[in-house]
Amino acid sequence: MSESLPDVAWHISTRSPDNGGNCVEAGPVLDGSGRVAVRDSKARDAATIIYPADGWTAFIGGVKAGEFDAMYA
């Protein structure tokens, strides 16, 4: 049995082209857990990944530190 998706405050980057039609959406899960959900903006009914708060914080820290820059250079 699959878990139902909790309420999420979805956000699309303001830098996203096409009004967010070709990117990912992310937002906090609205249950006070600190978890963050991520989904494909083109397939909103497809799978959603939910990250624990510490995992999302580590990811954002890596982005800010440039840890992923070489992947797209």
N, CA, C and O atoms as a GROMACS GRO file, in nm:
protein
  292
    1MET      N    1   0.085  -0.118   0.000
    1MET     CA    2   0.000   0.000   0.000
    1MET      C    3   0.089   0.124   0.000
    1MET      O    4   0.184   0.132   0.079
    2SER      N    5   0.061   0.219  -0.086
    2SER     CA    6   0.143   0.339  -0.092
    2SER      C    7   0.089   0.446   0.002
    2SER      O    8  -0.032   0.456   0.027
    3GLU      N    9   0.182   0.526   0.052
    3GLU     CA   10   0.146   0.636   0.140
    3GLU      C   11   0.088   0.750   0.057
    3GLU      O   12   0.140   0.780  -0.051
    4SER      N   13  -0.017   0.814   0.105
    4SER     CA   14  -0.073   0.927   0.031
    4SER      C   15   0.018   1.048   0.049
    4SER      O   16   0.082   1.065   0.153
    5LEU      N   17   0.021   1.132  -0.052
    5LEU     CA   18   0.106   1.250  -0.050
    5LEU      C   19   0.049   1.352   0.048
    5LEU      O   20  -0.068   1.387   0.042
    6PRO      N   21   0.134   1.399   0.140
    6PRO     CA   22   0.087   1.500   0.235
    6PRO      C   23   0.070   1.635   0.165
    6PRO      O   24   0.110   1.652   0.050
    7ASP      N   25   0.011   1.730   0.235
    7ASP     CA   26  -0.001   1.865   0.182
    7ASP      C   27   0.137   1.927   0.171
    7ASP      O   28   0.219   1.916   0.262
    8VAL      N   29   0.162   1.994   0.058
    8VAL     CA   30   0.292   2.054   0.029
    8VAL      C   31   0.269   2.196  -0.022
    8VAL      O   32   0.176   2.220  -0.100
    9ALA      N   33   0.353   2.289   0.020
    9ALA     CA   34   0.349   2.427  -0.032
    9ALA      C   35   0.447   2.434  -0.149
    9ALA      O   36   0.564   2.469  -0.130
   10TRP      N   37   0.401   2.401  -0.268
   10TRP     CA   38   0.488   2.391  -0.386
   10TRP      C   39   0.541   2.527  -0.430
   10TRP      O   40   0.471   2.628  -0.424
   11HIS      N   41   0.668   2.526  -0.474
   11HIS     CA   42   0.733   2.646  -0.526
   11HIS      C   43   0.808   2.610  -0.654
   11HIS      O   44   0.865   2.502  -0.666
   12ILE      N   45   0.807   2.702  -0.750
   12ILE     CA   46   0.885   2.689  -0.873
   12ILE      C   47   0.984   2.804  -0.874
   12ILE      O   48   0.951   2.916  -0.837
   13SER      N   49   1.105   2.776  -0.914
   13SER     CA   50   1.208   2.880  -0.919
   13SER      C   51   1.165   2.996  -1.007
   13SER      O   52   1.105   2.976  -1.112
   14THR      N   53   1.196   3.115  -0.962
   14THR     CA   54   1.168   3.234  -1.043
   14THR      C   55   1.259   3.240  -1.165
   14THR      O   56   1.234   3.317  -1.257
   15ARG      N   57   1.364   3.159  -1.167
   15ARG     CA   58   1.455   3.152  -1.281
   15ARG      C   59   1.414   3.046  -1.382
   15ARG      O   60   1.480   3.027  -1.484
   16SER      N   61   1.306   2.979  -1.355
   16SER     CA   62   1.260   2.873  -1.442
   16SER      C   63   1.201   2.930  -1.571
   16SER      O   64   1.120   3.023  -1.566
   17PRO      N   65   1.241   2.876  -1.685
   17PRO     CA   66   1.182   2.922  -1.810
   17PRO      C   67   1.039   2.870  -1.826
   17PRO      O   68   0.998   2.778  -1.756
   18ASP      N   69   0.966   2.929  -1.916
   18ASP     CA   70   0.831   2.882  -1.951
   18ASP      C   71   0.736   2.878  -1.832
   18ASP      O   72   0.650   2.790  -1.824
   19ASN      N   73   0.750   2.972  -1.741
   19ASN     CA   74   0.662   2.976  -1.623
   19ASN      C   75   0.663   2.846  -1.544
   19ASN      O   76   0.560   2.804  -1.491
   20GLY      N   77   0.779   2.782  -1.537
   20GLY     CA   78   0.791   2.661  -1.458
   20GLY      C   79   0.747   2.535  -1.529
   20GLY      O   80   0.730   2.432  -1.465
   21GLY      N   81   0.727   2.540  -1.658
   21GLY     CA   82   0.678   2.424  -1.730
   21GLY      C   83   0.782   2.318  -1.761
   21GLY      O   84   0.748   2.212  -1.813
   22ASN      N   85   0.907   2.345  -1.731
   22ASN     CA   86   1.013   2.250  -1.765
   22ASN      C   87   1.118   2.248  -1.654
   22ASN      O   88   1.235   2.276  -1.679
   23CYS      N   89   1.075   2.216  -1.534
   23CYS     CA   90   1.168   2.215  -1.422
   23CYS      C   91   1.113   2.125  -1.312
   23CYS      O   92   1.020   2.047  -1.333
   24VAL      N   93   1.172   2.137  -1.196
   24VAL     CA   94   1.119   2.067  -1.080
   24VAL      C   95   1.053   2.168  -0.988
   24VAL      O   96   1.085   2.287  -0.990
   25GLU      N   97   0.962   2.120  -0.908
   25GLU     CA   98   0.899   2.200  -0.803
   25GLU      C   99   0.941   2.141  -0.670
   25GLU      O  100   0.955   2.019  -0.657
   26ALA      N  101   0.961   2.225  -0.573
   26ALA     CA  102   0.996   2.178  -0.439
   26ALA      C  103   0.917   2.260  -0.338
   26ALA      O  104   0.877   2.374  -0.365
   27GLY      N  105   0.895   2.201  -0.223
   27GLY     CA  106   0.825   2.275  -0.119
   27GLY      C  107   0.822   2.197   0.010
   27GLY      O  108   0.836   2.075   0.013
   28PRO      N  109   0.802   2.271   0.118
   28PRO     CA  110   0.795   2.205   0.249
   28PRO      C  111   0.666   2.125   0.264
   28PRO      O  112   0.559   2.165   0.220
   29VAL      N  113   0.681   2.010   0.326
   29VAL     CA  114   0.565   1.929   0.363
   29VAL      C  115   0.500   1.999   0.483
   29VAL      O  116   0.569   2.032   0.580
   30LEU      N  117   0.371   2.022   0.476
   30LEU     CA  118   0.302   2.104   0.576
   30LEU      C  119   0.254   2.024   0.697
   30LEU      O  120   0.139   2.035   0.740
   31ASP      N  121   0.345   1.943   0.751
   31ASP     CA  122   0.310   1.866   0.870
   31ASP      C  123   0.402   1.894   0.987
   31ASP      O  124   0.396   1.827   1.090
   32GLY      N  125   0.490   1.996   0.971
   32GLY     CA  126   0.580   2.034   1.079
   32GLY      C  127   0.704   1.946   1.091
   32GLY      O  128   0.782   1.962   1.184
   33SER      N  129   0.722   1.853   0.997
   33SER     CA  130   0.833   1.760   1.005
   33SER      C  131   0.964   1.817   0.952
   33SER      O  132   1.072   1.765   0.980
   34GLY      N  133   0.956   1.925   0.874
   34GLY     CA  134   1.075   1.981   0.810
   34GLY      C  135   1.112   1.912   0.681
   34GLY      O  136   1.210   1.950   0.618
   35ARG      N  137   1.034   1.811   0.640
   35ARG     CA  138   1.063   1.741   0.515
   35ARG      C  139   1.033   1.830   0.396
   35ARG      O  140   0.954   1.924   0.405
   36VAL      N  141   1.097   1.799   0.283
   36VAL     CA  142   1.078   1.875   0.160
   36VAL      C  143   1.042   1.779   0.048
   36VAL      O  144   1.108   1.676   0.030
   37ALA      N  145   0.939   1.812  -0.027
   37ALA     CA  146   0.895   1.730  -0.140
   37ALA      C  147   0.945   1.791  -0.270
   37ALA      O  148   0.955   1.913  -0.284
   38VAL      N  149   0.977   1.703  -0.368
   38VAL     CA  150   1.025   1.746  -0.499
   38VAL      C  151   0.949   1.665  -0.604
   38VAL      O  152   0.930   1.544  -0.590
   39ARG      N  153   0.906   1.734  -0.712
   39ARG     CA  154   0.836   1.666  -0.821
   39ARG      C  155   0.868   1.734  -0.953
   39ARG      O  156   0.917   1.847  -0.956
   40ASP      N  157   0.841   1.666  -1.062
   40ASP     CA  158   0.861   1.717  -1.197
   40ASP      C  159   0.741   1.805  -1.232
   40ASP      O  160   0.627   1.761  -1.222
   41SER      N  161   0.768   1.929  -1.273
   41SER     CA  162   0.657   2.021  -1.303
   41SER      C  163   0.576   1.978  -1.426
   41SER      O  164   0.462   2.019  -1.442
   42LYS      N  165   0.637   1.895  -1.514
   42LYS     CA  166   0.566   1.849  -1.634
   42LYS      C  167   0.479   1.727  -1.605
   42LYS      O  168   0.389   1.695  -1.683
   43ALA      N  169   0.504   1.661  -1.495
   43ALA     CA  170   0.431   1.537  -1.462
   43ALA      C  171   0.394   1.538  -1.314
   43ALA      O  172   0.443   1.457  -1.236
   44ARG      N  173   0.310   1.630  -1.278
   44ARG     CA  174   0.277   1.650  -1.136
   44ARG      C  175   0.209   1.529  -1.072
   44ARG      O  176   0.211   1.515  -0.950
   45ASP      N  177   0.150   1.445  -1.151
   45ASP     CA  178   0.086   1.325  -1.096
   45ASP      C  179   0.181   1.206  -1.085
   45ASP      O  180   0.144   1.102  -1.032
   46ALA      N  181   0.303   1.222  -1.136
   46ALA     CA  182   0.402   1.115  -1.128
   46ALA      C  183   0.461   1.111  -0.987
   46ALA      O  184   0.412   1.179  -0.896
   47ALA      N  185   0.564   1.034  -0.970
   47ALA     CA  186   0.625   1.015  -0.839
   47ALA      C  187   0.675   1.146  -0.780
   47ALA      O  188   0.727   1.232  -0.850
   48THR      N  189   0.659   1.158  -0.650
   48THR     CA  190   0.712   1.270  -0.573
   48THR      C  191   0.814   1.214  -0.476
   48THR      O  192   0.789   1.112  -0.411
   49ILE      N  193   0.927   1.280  -0.466
   49ILE     CA  194   1.031   1.237  -0.373
   49ILE      C  195   1.022   1.327  -0.250
   49ILE      O  196   1.014   1.449  -0.262
   50ILE      N  197   1.024   1.266  -0.134
   50ILE     CA  198   1.021   1.343  -0.009
   50ILE      C  199   1.152   1.320   0.066
   50ILE      O  200   1.187   1.208   0.102
   51TYR      N  201   1.222   1.430   0.088
   51TYR     CA  202   1.351   1.426   0.156
   51TYR      C  203   1.336   1.463   0.303
   51TYR      O  204   1.256   1.550   0.337
   52PRO      N  205   1.414   1.397   0.390
   52PRO     CA  206   1.414   1.438   0.530
   52PRO      C  207   1.480   1.576   0.542
   52PRO      O  208   1.558   1.616   0.456
   53ALA      N  209   1.447   1.648   0.647
   53ALA     CA  210   1.498   1.784   0.664
   53ALA      C  211   1.650   1.792   0.656
   53ALA      O  212   1.703   1.881   0.590
   54ASP      N  213   1.721   1.700   0.721
   54ASP     CA  214   1.867   1.707   0.720
   54ASP      C  215   1.924   1.677   0.582
   54ASP      O  216   2.028   1.733   0.545
   55GLY      N  217   1.860   1.590   0.507
   55GLY     CA  218   1.906   1.561   0.371
   55GLY      C  219   1.890   1.681   0.279
   55GLY      O  220   1.978   1.710   0.198
   56TRP      N  221   1.777   1.751   0.291
   56TRP     CA  222   1.753   1.870   0.209
   56TRP      C  223   1.851   1.981   0.247
   56TRP      O  224   1.904   2.050   0.160
   57THR      N  225   1.875   1.999   0.376
   57THR     CA  226   1.969   2.101   0.422
   57THR      C  227   2.109   2.072   0.368
   57THR      O  228   2.179   2.165   0.326
   58ALA      N  229   2.151   1.946   0.368
   58ALA     CA  230   2.282   1.910   0.314
   58ALA      C  231   2.288   1.936   0.163
   58ALA      O  232   2.390   1.985   0.114
   59PHE      N  233   2.182   1.906   0.091
   59PHE     CA  234   2.177   1.930  -0.053
   59PHE      C  235   2.190   2.080  -0.083
   59PHE      O  236   2.271   2.119  -0.167
   60ILE      N  237   2.112   2.162  -0.016
   60ILE     CA  238   2.118   2.307  -0.038
   60ILE      C  239   2.257   2.360  -0.003
   60ILE      O  240   2.309   2.447  -0.073
   61GLY      N  241   2.316   2.310   0.103
   61GLY     CA  242   2.453   2.351   0.138
   61GLY      C  243   2.551   2.316   0.029
   61GLY      O  244   2.641   2.396  -0.002
   62GLY      N  245   2.536   2.199  -0.031
   62GLY     CA  246   2.623   2.158  -0.142
   62GLY      C  247   2.605   2.245  -0.265
   62GLY      O  248   2.702   2.278  -0.332
   63VAL      N  249   2.480   2.282  -0.294
   63VAL     CA  250   2.453   2.371  -0.407
   63VAL      C  251   2.521   2.506  -0.384
   63VAL      O  252   2.588   2.558  -0.474
   64LYS      N  253   2.504   2.562  -0.266
   64LYS     CA  254   2.563   2.693  -0.235
   64LYS      C  255   2.716   2.688  -0.237
   64LYS      O  256   2.781   2.788  -0.268
   65ALA      N  257   2.772   2.572  -0.203
   65ALA     CA  258   2.918   2.557  -0.200
   65ALA      C  259   2.975   2.525  -0.338
   65ALA      O  260   3.097   2.516  -0.354
   66GLY      N  261   2.889   2.506  -0.439
   66GLY     CA  262   2.936   2.478  -0.574
   66GLY      C  263   2.974   2.333  -0.598
   66GLY      O  264   3.042   2.303  -0.696
   67GLU      N  265   2.931   2.243  -0.511
   67GLU     CA  266   2.968   2.102  -0.523
   67GLU      C  267   2.915   2.036  -0.650
   67GLU      O  268   2.968   1.933  -0.692
   68PHE      N  269   2.813   2.091  -0.711
   68PHE     CA  270   2.752   2.031  -0.829
   68PHE      C  271   2.787   2.105  -0.958
   68PHE      O  272   2.747   2.063  -1.067
   69ASP      N  273   2.861   2.215  -0.947
   69ASP     CA  274   2.893   2.297  -1.064
   69ASP      C  275   2.967   2.221  -1.173
   69ASP      O  276   2.939   2.239  -1.291
   70ALA      N  277   3.061   2.136  -1.135
   70ALA     CA  278   3.140   2.062  -1.235
   70ALA      C  279   3.054   1.966  -1.315
   70ALA      O  280   3.092   1.928  -1.426
   71MET      N  281   2.942   1.925  -1.262
   71MET     CA  282   2.854   1.831  -1.332
   71MET      C  283   2.793   1.893  -1.457
   71MET      O  284   2.756   1.822  -1.550
   72TYR      N  285   2.782   2.025  -1.460
   72TYR     CA  286   2.712   2.092  -1.568
   72TYR      C  287   2.800   2.189  -1.644
   72TYR      O  288   2.752   2.268  -1.725
   73ALA      N  289   2.929   2.183  -1.619
   73ALA     CA  290   3.023   2.274  -1.688
   73ALA      C  291   3.057   2.226  -1.825
   73ALA      O  292   3.134   2.291  -1.896
   0.00000   0.00000   0.00000
